[in-house]
Amino acid sequence: MEKINEKELKALISLLEDDDHEILVHVEEKLLSLGTEVIPFLEKEWMNNSLIPSVREKIEDIIHNLQYDLLSEKLIAWKEGGAEDLLEGMMLVANYQYPDLNLKFLTRKFEQYYHNAWREFSEELSPMEQIKVLNDVFFNKMKFRPNAKNFHSPANGMINVVLESKRGNPLSLCVVYMLLAQRLKMPIYGVNLPNLFIVTYKTEDTQFYINVFNNGIIFTTDDINNYIDQLKLEKNDIYYQPCSHVDIVARALRNLISSFEKLGEYKKADDIKMLLQSVDEMSY
């Protein structure tokens, strides 16, 4: 990346006041070419009270574009690195709206929840008893709930907002439930059902399903069969077996696209479609 000092940057930003379209395009391209290291400079200039509103808007757009490029790179790196940390993947989804959100903050939040759950937990319990305890901790003590009133709000898919508000959609609630369960060494994984995300408790000799969005109700393979039949769909392994972290993050991005489209925020929806292409070759 080309180096530039603060004086040169100020000179470039002053040109954003120019009425000449070609000059504006050149300056914006130049600033974007400097890469993400220039973001702190731009943010400092954005705080300048003497800036005219149109220049402030242009700086906002440039910062957004730089952060977006960085986010796309991070998503690709996360996937190509094996997508091992689901919390990191969900953080990257939230970074679209909350670029300063970091993994340390989220991990610390999860550790608090884990210690609360661990006090109630025992590995000596049967699988069903473990789920009963986890449900009690998750829904009664921690008071996580489905956000049915604002179901399509983008905030329902932002892991930081869900951890703070304890409200979410089927996917985000399942992610919090699953990460907590896995921290407790429970074999719980996500399952991609049509129109609904659930989790499964799966070992070599035991498997059942949990609908986190419906207060942790437990159901069986037969219940899933009935659900698939009601939707008039062909049976498919993906409706019964654990999905990958990449699948979960891709679904989170699809949910965001739907949320933004319902709000009429089509530019944001298009941004997320491009991010989705970073992690899912089958998308758009």
Backbone torsions as a table, in degrees:
resi	resn	phi	psi	omega
1	MET	NA	136.4	178.2
2	GLU	-65.2	136.2	178.2
3	LYS	-85.3	147.2	179.6
4	ILE	-149.0	139.3	-179.8
5	ASN	-92.0	172.9	-173.2
6	GLU	-66.2	-34.2	179.3
7	LYS	-63.8	-44.0	179.2
8	GLU	-65.4	-37.1	178.8
9	LEU	-64.3	-43.2	178.2
10	LYS	-61.6	-37.8	178.7
11	ALA	-64.2	-41.5	178.1
12	LEU	-63.5	-45.0	-177.6
13	ILE	-64.1	-35.0	178.8
14	SER	-62.7	-26.9	179.4
15	LEU	-74.0	-13.3	177.5
16	LEU	-68.4	-12.1	176.4
17	GLU	-82.4	-10.2	-175.7
18	ASP	-67.1	144.3	179.5
19	ASP	-85.1	-11.8	-177.5
20	ASP	-76.0	118.3	-175.7
21	HIS	-60.0	-41.0	-178.1
22	GLU	-63.7	-40.8	178.0
23	ILE	-63.8	-43.7	179.2
24	LEU	-59.4	-45.8	179.8
25	VAL	-61.5	-43.9	-179.7
26	HIS	-61.9	-45.4	-178.4
27	VAL	-64.5	-44.2	179.7
28	GLU	-62.4	-42.4	178.6
29	GLU	-63.5	-40.5	179.3
30	LYS	-62.1	-47.2	-180.0
31	LEU	-63.2	-41.8	178.6
32	LEU	-64.4	-35.1	-179.0
33	SER	-67.4	-19.2	-179.8
34	LEU	-73.0	-17.8	175.5
35	GLY	83.2	-176.5	-170.0
36	THR	-70.3	-17.9	-179.8
37	GLU	-65.4	-18.9	-178.0
38	VAL	-84.6	-7.1	-177.0
39	ILE	-56.2	-47.2	-179.8
40	PRO	-58.7	-38.0	176.4
41	PHE	-61.6	-46.3	-178.8
42	LEU	-63.7	-40.5	179.3
43	GLU	-64.2	-37.5	178.3
44	LYS	-64.7	-43.6	178.8
45	GLU	-66.0	-36.0	179.9
46	TRP	-60.3	-31.1	-179.1
47	MET	-76.2	-9.2	-178.8
48	ASN	-65.2	116.1	-175.8
49	ASN	-66.4	-20.2	-177.7
50	SER	-83.5	-5.0	179.3
51	LEU	-64.9	139.4	173.6
52	ILE	-77.3	149.9	-174.2
53	PRO	-53.4	-38.6	-177.1
54	SER	-65.8	-35.0	178.1
55	VAL	-71.1	-40.6	177.3
56	ARG	-59.3	-41.3	178.6
57	GLU	-64.1	-40.7	179.6
58	LYS	-64.7	-40.9	177.7
59	ILE	-63.4	-42.8	176.9
60	GLU	-55.5	-45.8	-178.8
61	ASP	-63.3	-41.2	-179.6
62	ILE	-66.3	-43.9	177.3
63	ILE	-59.4	-45.3	-179.5
64	HIS	-59.6	-45.2	-178.5
65	ASN	-64.3	-39.5	178.0
66	LEU	-65.6	-43.9	178.8
67	GLN	-65.2	-36.6	179.5
68	TYR	-64.8	-44.6	178.5
69	ASP	-60.8	-42.7	179.1
70	LEU	-63.2	-42.1	-179.7
71	LEU	-62.6	-43.1	178.1
72	SER	-59.7	-43.3	178.5
73	GLU	-62.3	-41.3	-179.1
74	LYS	-66.5	-39.4	178.1
75	LEU	-63.3	-43.4	178.4
76	ILE	-62.5	-44.0	179.7
77	ALA	-63.4	-39.9	178.2
78	TRP	-61.2	-46.0	180.0
79	LYS	-65.9	-48.4	-176.9
80	GLU	-68.4	-20.4	176.8
81	GLY	-82.8	2.4	177.7
82	GLY	105.9	-3.3	177.2
83	ALA	48.8	42.0	-173.6
84	GLU	-73.3	-35.6	-174.5
85	ASP	-100.2	103.6	-179.3
86	LEU	-64.9	-36.7	179.9
87	LEU	-61.1	-40.3	177.1
88	GLU	-63.1	-42.6	178.7
89	GLY	-60.7	-42.6	179.0
90	MET	-70.3	-31.5	175.4
91	MET	-63.4	-41.3	-179.7
92	LEU	-63.7	-36.2	174.5
93	VAL	-60.2	-46.6	-178.7
94	ALA	-69.1	-25.4	-179.6
95	ASN	-60.8	-19.4	177.5
96	TYR	-60.5	-41.7	179.0
97	GLN	-95.0	-26.6	-175.8
98	TYR	-127.9	76.4	-173.4
99	PRO	-63.2	-20.8	-178.9
100	ASP	-89.1	-4.1	179.8
101	LEU	-64.0	133.7	-178.4
102	ASN	-127.2	162.3	-174.5
103	LEU	-68.4	-31.6	-179.8
104	LYS	-61.0	-44.3	179.2
105	PHE	-60.8	-47.5	-177.9
106	LEU	-65.9	-41.6	-179.8
107	THR	-62.2	-41.6	179.1
108	ARG	-62.5	-40.1	178.8
109	LYS	-62.6	-44.3	179.7
110	PHE	-65.4	-35.3	179.0
111	GLU	-62.7	-38.5	176.7
112	GLN	-59.9	-47.4	-179.7
113	TYR	-64.5	-39.7	-180.0
114	TYR	-60.6	-45.8	-178.0
115	HIS	-64.4	-36.1	176.0
116	ASN	-63.2	-41.8	-178.5
117	ALA	-73.5	-38.9	-176.0
118	TRP	-59.8	-35.0	179.6
119	ARG	-60.0	-30.5	-176.4
120	GLU	-92.0	-6.5	-163.5
121	PHE	-103.2	153.4	173.7
122	SER	-146.2	131.5	178.7
123	GLU	-72.2	-11.1	178.7
124	GLU	-74.9	-14.9	-177.4
125	LEU	-70.5	154.3	174.5
126	SER	-71.4	163.1	178.6
127	PRO	-52.6	-45.6	-179.3
128	MET	-64.9	-38.4	179.1
129	GLU	-68.1	-37.6	177.4
130	GLN	-60.9	-44.0	-179.9
131	ILE	-65.4	-38.8	178.6
132	LYS	-60.1	-43.7	179.1
133	VAL	-66.7	-45.5	-179.5
134	LEU	-61.7	-42.8	177.9
135	ASN	-60.5	-41.5	-179.9
136	ASP	-62.7	-43.7	179.5
137	VAL	-66.0	-46.8	-172.7
138	PHE	-68.7	-46.7	-173.7
139	PHE	-93.3	-35.9	-175.2
140	ASN	-93.3	-44.1	-178.0
141	LYS	-86.2	-46.5	179.9
142	MET	-84.5	-21.5	175.1
143	LYS	64.2	41.0	170.4
144	PHE	-72.9	141.2	-176.2
145	ARG	-142.8	152.2	170.5
146	PRO	-68.5	142.9	176.2
147	ASN	-95.0	75.8	-177.2
148	ALA	-73.6	-29.6	-176.5
149	LYS	-67.5	-43.2	178.9
150	ASN	-116.9	56.1	-171.1
151	PHE	-56.8	-39.1	-173.5
152	HIS	-93.1	8.7	178.3
153	SER	-65.7	134.1	176.9
154	PRO	-56.4	-29.1	-178.6
155	ALA	-60.1	-26.4	-180.0
156	ASN	-63.9	-19.1	-179.4
157	GLY	-104.1	1.9	-179.0
158	MET	-94.2	112.1	-170.6
159	ILE	-58.6	-35.6	179.4
160	ASN	-67.1	-40.5	179.7
161	VAL	-68.1	-41.0	-179.8
162	VAL	-63.5	-41.0	179.4
163	LEU	-66.6	-32.2	179.6
164	GLU	-80.9	-45.9	-174.8
165	SER	-85.1	-20.9	-175.3
166	LYS	60.0	31.4	175.8
167	ARG	-130.2	139.6	-179.7
168	GLY	-164.4	-177.6	176.1
169	ASN	-94.4	177.2	-177.4
170	PRO	-54.1	-41.9	-177.3
171	LEU	-68.2	-50.5	-174.9
172	SER	-66.5	-37.9	176.5
173	LEU	-64.6	-40.1	178.0
174	CYS	-63.7	-39.4	-179.9
175	VAL	-63.0	-46.2	179.2
176	VAL	-62.9	-46.1	179.6
177	TYR	-59.6	-46.8	-176.2
178	MET	-67.8	-43.9	179.2
179	LEU	-64.4	-37.8	176.7
180	LEU	-65.1	-45.7	-179.9
181	ALA	-62.0	-43.7	-179.0
182	GLN	-66.2	-34.1	176.0
183	ARG	-64.5	-27.4	176.5
184	LEU	-88.6	10.0	178.4
185	LYS	66.4	30.3	175.3
186	MET	-94.0	138.2	-177.5
187	PRO	-80.5	71.3	-176.3
188	ILE	-116.7	132.1	-173.6
189	TYR	-137.8	159.5	179.3
190	GLY	-79.0	149.5	177.1
191	VAL	-131.6	128.2	-177.5
192	ASN	-88.5	89.0	172.4
193	LEU	-88.2	154.1	174.0
194	PRO	-64.3	130.0	176.5
195	ASN	66.8	3.5	-178.5
196	LEU	-157.4	134.5	175.1
197	PHE	-106.5	133.7	-179.0
198	ILE	-133.2	-178.7	173.1
199	VAL	-125.7	159.2	177.1
200	THR	-125.1	141.4	168.8
201	TYR	-93.4	116.8	-172.0
202	LYS	-138.4	119.9	169.2
203	THR	-126.1	-174.5	-179.5
204	GLU	-61.3	-33.8	-174.8
205	ASP	-118.9	2.5	-179.2
206	THR	-137.4	133.6	170.7
207	GLN	-150.7	129.2	170.6
208	PHE	-148.4	176.5	-170.5
209	TYR	-124.4	154.2	-178.2
210	ILE	-132.9	127.6	176.4
211	ASN	-96.5	95.3	-176.3
212	VAL	-65.4	-32.6	-178.5
213	PHE	-69.1	-18.0	178.7
214	ASN	-115.8	56.1	174.2
215	ASN	58.3	28.4	174.8
216	GLY	74.0	25.2	179.9
217	ILE	-62.6	138.5	-177.2
218	ILE	-96.2	137.4	175.5
219	PHE	-144.6	174.7	-167.7
220	THR	-115.7	178.1	175.6
221	THR	-57.9	-38.9	178.9
222	ASP	-61.4	-38.2	178.0
223	ASP	-63.7	-39.4	177.1
224	ILE	-67.6	-40.5	176.0
225	ASN	-54.6	-46.5	-179.7
226	ASN	-63.4	-40.3	179.6
227	TYR	-62.6	-45.9	-179.8
228	ILE	-64.8	-40.0	178.1
229	ASP	-62.8	-42.1	179.5
230	GLN	-60.6	-34.4	179.2
231	LEU	-83.3	-2.6	179.9
232	LYS	57.3	45.3	178.3
233	LEU	-112.3	156.0	174.4
234	GLU	-73.8	144.7	177.7
235	LYS	-67.9	141.2	-176.9
236	ASN	-144.7	140.3	-178.4
237	ASP	-53.9	-33.0	-176.0
238	ILE	-65.8	-17.9	178.6
239	TYR	-81.3	-5.9	-174.0
240	TYR	-124.9	-22.9	-171.3
241	GLN	-113.0	158.2	-179.8
242	PRO	-56.5	142.1	176.4
243	CYS	-102.6	170.4	-176.8
244	SER	-85.8	166.2	174.9
245	HIS	-62.8	-35.8	177.5
246	VAL	-63.0	-41.5	177.5
247	ASP	-59.1	-41.7	-177.5
248	ILE	-67.1	-45.9	179.7
249	VAL	-65.5	-39.3	177.3
250	ALA	-62.5	-40.0	178.7
251	ARG	-67.5	-38.3	177.0
252	ALA	-60.4	-40.1	178.5
253	LEU	-68.3	-39.6	177.4
254	ARG	-63.2	-39.8	177.1
255	ASN	-60.9	-40.2	179.5
256	LEU	-65.3	-41.1	177.3
257	ILE	-56.8	-48.1	-179.9
258	SER	-60.8	-42.9	-179.4
259	SER	-62.4	-47.2	-178.5
260	PHE	-66.5	-37.3	178.4
261	GLU	-65.2	-39.6	178.5
262	LYS	-65.2	-28.0	178.1
263	LEU	-87.0	-3.6	-178.0
264	GLY	77.1	14.7	179.5
265	GLU	-94.0	73.4	-170.2
266	TYR	-72.0	-28.5	177.1
267	LYS	-64.4	-43.9	178.2
268	LYS	-65.3	-40.4	178.1
269	ALA	-59.8	-41.2	179.3
270	ASP	-66.9	-38.2	175.9
271	ASP	-57.7	-47.0	-177.0
272	ILE	-67.4	-34.6	175.9
273	LYS	-58.7	-39.9	178.1
274	MET	-67.4	-39.2	176.9
275	LEU	-64.4	-37.9	179.4
276	LEU	-60.6	-37.2	177.7
277	GLN	-63.4	-25.3	178.8
278	SER	-66.6	-28.8	-174.3
279	VAL	-115.5	-13.6	-172.7
280	ASP	-137.3	106.5	-179.1
281	GLU	-66.7	-18.6	-177.0
282	MET	-86.0	0.9	-173.0
283	SER	-89.3	148.7	167.2
284	TYR	28.4	NA	NA
